[in-house]
Amino acid sequence: MTNMDGQNLGRLAATALDRLGDYPSLFFEGNWHTSADIHTRADRVSAGLRDLGVAPGDRVVVMMANCPEVFVSYHAIWRAGAVVAPAIFLMTVPELRHVMVDSGAVAVIATKELLPKVLPAAEGLGLKVIVAGAEAMAGVVDFAELESAAAMDYLDVGVDGLAALLYTGGTTGRSKGVPLTHGHLSEGAGAARSVTYVSGITRGVLALPLAHSFGILVTVGGMHATEPPVTALQRWFDAPGWLALAQQHRAQAAALVPSMLAMLLAQPLEDYDLAELRFLSCGAAPLPAALAREFQRRVPSAVVMEGYGCTETAGIISATPPSAPRPGTVGKPVPGIELRLLDLDGKEVAAGQEGEIVVRGPNVMAGYWGTSQEGPAAVVQGWFATGDIGRLDEDGYLSIVDRKKDLIIRGGYNVFPRDVEDVLLAHPAVASAAVVGREDPRLGEEVVAFVALRPGAAATEEELIAHAKAHLSATKYPREIHVVQAIPLTSVGKVDRKKLRQQVRDA
């Protein structure tokens, strides 16, 4: 492992190339890209950005489908001393415009298929619009033009210089900007890799959106590698294509969000040779235990490991040691992270008891960006309150109970949506589930569930209520279940409970 002390990402990338050498590192849509090629392209694009007027500290929005140019763009921006402001491709035009305005961006880099969002979002803002993979058009800079610039040395803004400005999913309101330094990203990724590293595991498939904090964590983690990592990259996640790549490249490891795992389970996994697959890391949203068990049953060579983090902590708080996984937990806090569980009075709780997770460490942001700050200070004396409810066991393994704000209080009894969702997901017909509270004049709140069924499966609302009633106490089981085509997700792949609550109110 490399030194986990914070490093400038330009320096980290250069030392990684020196350490690992030039080799075919990235496979994308039939073509191999070498590590030196990506490094050289990044140097040229960095110079091209500076020629366009991008200065140290400037924010550059990146809204791209997964492709080699995302890696090139990130490294180029960092080497110019500027700041990456990643935008998930699922964002709407108003959401993207909010990122552009709130960040004060001077430029945006896009792939051609996302121009229908980028151009109206940027209208009237005076941003330089750069596009990769499109024919020349008026008012737009061709990415290839940037690559024609003569390479320059990278501008080292130090460990404390801003590297990324990520925007939260906005499930409770307008998304907030999370400023992360070079040190935050390098420390977080290094700590995660120190826990999850297994010698000889070098081949992976990557379909996470590279604009997601989880995708950036994996990206920066690769710069800490001591063995040359090889990645097969997917432009957009699709389950059959992912499985074909995993088989073709004899993938040993992959990182997914739970919704991707659910889509894989809907495929005929037994038709693919996945015997080399050893580790599947899940994060970014709660992983239903039933999904992990089913995948391990159908792909017995693989261990599904859950980790935990959030945008405000550079994507990592805890990780599962591959040699000692503990199903139902998200592993242990990574090196450098201090973690406490606090009750409603702010007092620390004992092992086995539930409390809000608060963390402090070298990868934790200092506070939200500029005008995005809402309410009281988000970070107090270095401690960040995650809003998640957790429980530590005697061995230090962390379990996530639920989001504090999602707690339902029915007749004075606490109901955590995840407890109900896990029971519904255990029904053989259910593919995904989400639970919210509905105002009730007698009980305060009532439990309401939404479920999407597996392809070809059938189940009535009455049958699902009976299933829940058989496995949950009278205070918890939902009296109201809606069967829907799909559970709505936010732009970062989490259940959109705000939308579900609105549906309940409108019913």
N, C-alpha and C positions, 0 to 999 in steps of 0.2 A: 504493500500500500504506500501511496505518497503521503507526504507530511500533510496533516489535516489543518495546519494553520492557514488562515485566510490568505488567498493569493489573488492578484489581479488576473482576470480570465485570459487576457492576451498573453501574459507570461505563462500561465498554466497550460495554454494550448501549445505554445512554442516548446516548452519542456516536455510535453507529452509526445510531440512529434520527434524530438531528439531521443527520447527514451524508447519509443515503440518502433520508430523507423517508418519508411514508406512502404505501404502494402495495400492491397485491395480491401478497403474497410467498409464500404457502403454499396449495397446492391439495391438498385431502384429501377423497376420497370424494364428489366432485361439488360441493364448496363451496370458495370462495376465502376466505382469511383475510388481513387486511392486517397490515402490520408494526406499526402503531399499536394495532390491536386486541389483538394478542398482548402488547404492552408494557403496555397498560392492564389487561388481565386479570391479568398477572403482578403488577402493583402491588397489585391488590385481594387476590389469593390470598396474597401476602406478608403483607399486613395480617391476613388471616384466620388464617394460621398463627401469627402473633404473638398474636392473640386466644386461640388454643388453648393458648398457653403455650410455643410453640417459641421458644427463646432463641438468641442468637448462639453458634455453636459446636456446637449440637445437631445430631445426625445424623438425617436423614429418609430412609428407604428408599423408593425409587421402583421399583415393579414394574408396568409398563404396556406394553400393546401400543402400537406407534407410533400417535400421534395428536397433534393440536395441543396437547392438554393436557400432553403430556410437556414440550414447550418451555416452556409456561406454568409448569409445576411447577418445572422447573430454575431458571428465572429468578426465580421467587417465592422459592424456598429461598435462592438466593444473595443476593437483596435483603433477606432477613430476617437475613442474616449467618450463616445455618445451612449445613449441609453435606449435599450430595446423596450418597446411598449407592445407586447404581443396581444393580438386580438383573435379570439376563437372564431373560426369560420361560420359558426352558427349564430353569431351576433346579428341582430337586425340593423338596418341603416341608422335608426335613432340611437341604438346602443353604441354603435361604432363611432358615430359623430360625437357622442358624449366622451368617449375615450380620447378622440382627437382634440376636442376643445379643453377638457379637463387637464390633459397632460401637457397642453401647449406644444404639441408636436410640430416639427418643421417639415417632416416628410413622412410618406407612407410607402411601404413596399408591398406589392400584391402579386399574386398569380392571376393569369388572365381570366379564369373562371369566376373570380371574386370581384372583378371590376364593376359589375352591375351594383354591387353594394358600396364599393370604395368610392367611386366617382360621385354619386349623389351625397354620400356622407361628407366628402371633402369639399363640396361645392362652396365657394366663397370664403374658404379658410386660408387660402394662400399657401397650402402645402405643396411641396414637390411630390408628384405622384410617379412612382417607379414601378414598372410592371415587368415580370419575368414570363417569357414564353409567348408573348403576343407580338403581332406585327406593329410596326411603327404607327403612331397616331398622334394627332395634334394635342399638345398640352401634356403629354405623358413621356417620361424618360424611359428608354429601353434599358433593362438590366444589363444587357450586353455592352452598352456604352460605358457603364461603370467599370466593367471588367477590362476595358481597353486602356484604362489609366495605368500609369507606371506605378509599381508597388512602392509603398513608403513603409518606414518603420512604424510600429504601433505606438500610440500615445498612451503611456502608462499613467492612469489617473489614480493609481494606488489601490490599496485594499478598501479604503473607505469611500472611494468614488462610486457614484450611483451606476449600477449596471442594468437594472431592469425596473420597469414600472408596470406591475401586473394589476389587473382589475378583477375584483371579486365577482362571484356569480350574480350578486344582486338579488338574492332570494327574499330579502326583507326590505328592498327599496333600491334606490339608485346605486349602481356599483361604485365601490370605493377603490382608489388607487393605493397600491401597496408598493412603496419604494424599497428595493433590495439592492444592497451594495455588492461589489465584487466579493467582498469577504463573506457576506451572508450566503451567496450562492455557492462559493467554493467550499466553505466550511460545512454547509448543510449536505452537499453532495458527497464530500469526503467522509463525513460521519456515517451517512447511509451506506456508502460502499464498504466502510470498515466492518460493518455488521454483516452485510449480505454477501461479501466476496467469498467465492469458492474457487480454488485453483482448478484450472482446466475448463471452466465454464466460460466460453468466449463467444459462442454463436447465438444470436438472438433475432427475434422478429419484433419490430416496433411499429405499432399502429396508433399509439397515443397521439392526439393532436400536439404538435410540438410547441404550440402556443400555451398549452396548459401548464400549470406549475409542476405537475407530475412529469410531463414531457421534458420540461427544462431541467428538472432534477436528474432525469436519466441522461440527458445530453451532457450536462456538466460532469456527471458521474463518470462518463466515459473518459474524460480528461485525467481522471485519477487512476486509470487502469494501469496495471503492471504487466498484463499480457495483452497482446493486440486484439481488441474486440472487433467482431465482424457483425454488421447489422443488415438485415433485409428490411427495407422500409416500405410501408404501404401508404399510398397517397391519401386514401380514405379507408377507414375500417370497413371491411365486409368479410363476414365469417368464412365463406368458402375460399376467398382469396387468401385470407390469413392462414387457413389450414394448408392450402397448397404451398405457400411460402415456407411454412414451418416444416413441411415434409421435404421440399426441394433442398432446403439449406440445413437440414438435420438440426433444427433449432434446439438449443439446450435450455434457453431461458426466454422469458417474455414478461413484459409489464402491461397490465390491463386494468381497466376500471370494471366494476361488477356488471354493468350493463353489457359490456362486450363479452364477458364470460357467459352471461345468460344467452346471448346470441350464438355463441359457439356450441352450447349444449343443445341447441335446436337443430344442429347439423349431425349427419351420420359420422361421428368421430371415428368409429371403428373402420371406416373406409380409408382412413389415412394412416400412414406410418409415422407415429409420433413417439416412437420408442426412445429417441434421444432426448425428449423433453424432460428436464429434471425439475425446474423451478418456474412457478408462475406467481409473479408478485401482483397483488391487487391493492389498490388504494383509491383515494379521491372521493370515495363514498362507502357507506357501510356494506360489507360483504355478507349476504345471507349464508348462514352455515350450510343450508341445504344445497346451495350451488357448489360450494367447495367440495362437499362430500360426493356429489354426483360426478363432478369432473374427475376427482381422484379415483372414483370407482371405474370410470370409463377409460381413463388414461392412467393406469397404475404406476407408470414410471415417474409421474409428476407429483410434486408437493406444492399445494397452493398455500402461499404465505401472504398474510395481510400486514400492511403497514399503515401508518397514520401520520397525517400532517395537514397543513393548510397553507394557503397562499402566504399568509403573514409570517410563516416560519420557513419560507423557501421550500415548501413541499414536504418537510420531514420533521417528525417529532419522535416517532418510535418505529422500529423495524423488527422483523422476526429473524432470529438467527437460523440459518438453514439447517444447522446440526441439531437444533432443539426447538422445532416448531411446537406451538401449543394452540390447537384449533380453538376458535372462538375468541382469540385474543389478537391484538395488533402488535405483539412482540413487546420489547422493552425499550425505554427511552434510549436514543442513540447517544454516543459519547458527546459530552459537552452540554447536553440538555438537562436542566433541572426541572422537575415536574412535581406539582403538588395537586391534591384534590381538596377543594374547599366546600364547606357546607354553606347554607344561605346566609350565615352570620360571618362568613369569611374565615372560619376556623378549619384547620387541617383535619381531615378524617382519617381513621385507621384503615389498615389493610382490610379488604373485603367490603368496605362501605362505599357508598356512591357519593361523588362530589363533582363540582365543576373543575375541569382540567385547566390549570394555569401553568405556563411554562416560561422559562428564561434560558437564554443561551446565545451563542455567537451567530446563529442563523435567524434570530428573531428580529423582525423589523423594529425600528425606533418609533414609528407612528404612521398614521395614514397621510396620504399626499394632500398638501395644500388645502383647497376648498372642500376636499372630500371628507375632511374630519367631521365627525358627527358626535354630539353628546360629550361625555366626559372623556378624559384621556384614555386611549386604547391600551397604552402600555404604561404601567406605573412602576418605577424603579426597576425597569427591565422586565417586569412580569407581564405577560400577555394572557388575558382571559379568553379562552377559545370559544366559550359558549357551548362546549360539549360536556356531557355528563359521562364520567368514567368510573372505573373500579380497578384497583390494583390488587393482585393476589400476593400471597406471602413471598413468592419468588420474584416479584417485581414485574410480572407480565400485566399489561394494561388491556382492559376490555372497554369498548365504547358502548355505553348504554343507549344514548340518544342525544339529540340536540336539546339544550336547555329550553330554547324557545318553542320546541315542538311538543313539549310535555302537555298532556291532556289531563285535566283534573275533573274526574267524573264523580259527582256525589261525595267529594272530599277525598277520593282515592286517586293516587297518581297512576297514570297509564302512559307508558312509553310506547310510541308508535312502533318501534322496532320489535318489541316483544310480540305485538299482534301480527306484524308483517311476517316475522319468521314462522309463525304458526300457519298463516295462509299460504306461504311459499312451500310448506311441507305437503300441501294438497297436490296430488299428481297432475291436476289439470291447470294449475296456476303457474304462469311464467314470471310475472312480476306483480308486486303489490305495494300500495302506499296507503297510509292511514293519517287522517287529520281529525281535528275536533270540530264539532258543530255546536253553536250556542244552544242551550236547552234551558227553558224557564224553570224546570224543576231540579235538574241535576247540575246546572252550571254549564257542563259540556257533555256531549254525547260522542261516542266513537263512531267514525264513518270510515269505511274502507273502499278503496278502488282496486280492482284486480284486472289484469290482462291475462288471457288464457293462452296455453301453448297451442301451436298450429294443430288443427284437427281435434282438439279437446273440447269437451262440453261440460258445463257445470252451471247449475242454477244458483241464484242468489240465496235461495232457501237452503240449498245443500251446503254452500260455503259458510253460511251463518251457523248451521248445525255443526260443521267441522270445527269452526272456531270455538263454539260453545263447549265442545267436548274436550278442548285442550286449554281453555283459559278460564279464569275465575269469572264469576258473574259481574264483577266490576270492570272487567277488561274487554270481554268479547263484543264485537261490533253488532249493533242491531240493524245496521244499514250497510249494505254492500252493493257497489255499482260495478258491473262488468263492462269494461271499456276496451276499445281496440288497442290502445297503448297508453302507458303512464307518461304524462308530460314530463320532460326533462328541461333543465336550464341549459344555458350555452356551455356549461362545463360538465354536463352529464349527470347532474344530481337531480333527484326528484324535485319537481317544481311544486312544492306544497302551497305556495302563495296562489298559484293558479287553481289548485284543487280546492283550497278554502273558498276562493271566489265562486267556483262552480257550486259548492255546497250552499253558499249564501244566495246565489241566484236561483237555486232550485225551488 
